[in-house]
Amino acid sequence: MSSSPWEPATLRRVFVVGVGMTKFVKPGAENSRDYPDLAEEAGKKALADAQIPYSAVDQACVGYVFGDSTCGQRAIYHSLGMTGIPIINVNNNCATGSTALFMARQLIQGGVAECVLALGFEKMSKGSLGIKFSDRTIPTDKHVDLLINKYGLSAHPVAPQMFGYAGKEHMEKYGTKIEHFAKIGWKNHKHSVNNPYSQFQDEYSLDEVMASKEVFDFLTILQCCPTSDGAAAAILASEAFVQKYGLQSKAVEILAQEMMTDLPSSFEEKSIIKMVGFDMSKEAARKCYEKSGLTPNDIDVIELHDCFSTNELLTYEALGLCPEGQGAMLVDRGDNTYGGKWVINPSGGLISKGHPLGATGGHSCS
């Protein structure tokens, strides 16, 4: 008998059995739609892909950032059905879609549910993200304080300043050049040409990327993700559910998935690279490799969070694709595209595919 009062739980295997998504579009565009319509398309596509009815779904985790409470219920009720199941609304900024997927997987892992819908959508406003509530503390106030103390703060949107200065810090510390970040924007736009769901499908030269409209300092508009409208969905199921419905041929197992929040180093080390999430990503990756028994050398295709070209390069290092400080060398080798060691963001990434916050994590699964 174990001397520990806590026995480790036996977690069940979880499989993705269906996915669906909409095309991502510019907010306010002629072809933009309201969130219930976006959610309906993504949800119905995922159910059709899984070849199961909505009545087989035990719970739904629905992610969105911009909208009133219970938009998840409204998105599902009059399109997929009203079966009385729990519908959990998720709001976790850029990780919203991934968090909905994370929660759905945990429900199945723990034996609470056999089949869960993870759905994410967003209907956004034009332009850069801003503060919605000016009468209370903003969640990133300590992040902004760190930025101000190290580099100052200008009238530009805050997010590009954070990730722009993280890039500057990388250049100062490791000798990375502006061109290395621009090459990532060039690569992602090139990849998006083959993605019919991408908000943008235009290819540009490196010179055009570097000469495009300045957003902040060296970060040009073709190196920054746009705001977007869109939705994505995934159907997750237990092994027993897969067998019951004969889904073995299409079931893709989630071998590992981790979620992290900030560590003390995000603030204590006075580093903008750490402040924008480097150590979180590094630790999440380490745990995933450990649980799956895989290494970066076992992986062929990667979808990562390139909200800005700088963050993509930082994430190469956080994921262990190269030693810290050598992301630029990975770019120069072409190890982030077809013909290289990995194909990174074949969808076009957030930079070209678009970034409807609630749907982004779901798209990476789709």
Salt bridges, closest charged atoms under 4 A:
GLU40 OE2 - LYS44 NZ 2.69
GLU41 OE1 - ARG33 NH2 2.53
GLU41 OE2 - LYS45 NZ 2.73
GLU114 OE2 - ARG12 NH1 2.97
ASP135 OD1 - ARG136 NE 2.85
GLU169 OE1 - LYS150 NZ 3.02
GLU203 OE2 - LYS190 NZ 3.00
ASP217 OD2 - LYS168 NZ 3.54
ASP229 OD2 - LYS123 NZ 3.75
GLU239 OE2 - ARG13 NH1 3.01
GLU253 OE1 - ARG13 NH2 2.79
GLU258 OE2 - LYS291 NZ 2.62
ASP262 OD2 - HIS143 NE2 3.83
GLU269 OE1 - LYS274 NZ 2.70
ASP279 OD2 - LYS274 NZ 3.47
GLU283 OE2 - ARG286 NH2 2.65
GLU290 OE1 - ARG286 NH1 3.21
GLU312 OE2 - LYS187 NZ 2.50
GLU317 OE2 - HIS170 NE2 2.76
GLU324 OE2 - LYS282 NZ 2.74
ASP332 OD2 - HIS180 NE2 2.95
ASP332 OD1 - LYS183 NZ 3.03
ASP335 OD2 - ARG333 NE 2.82
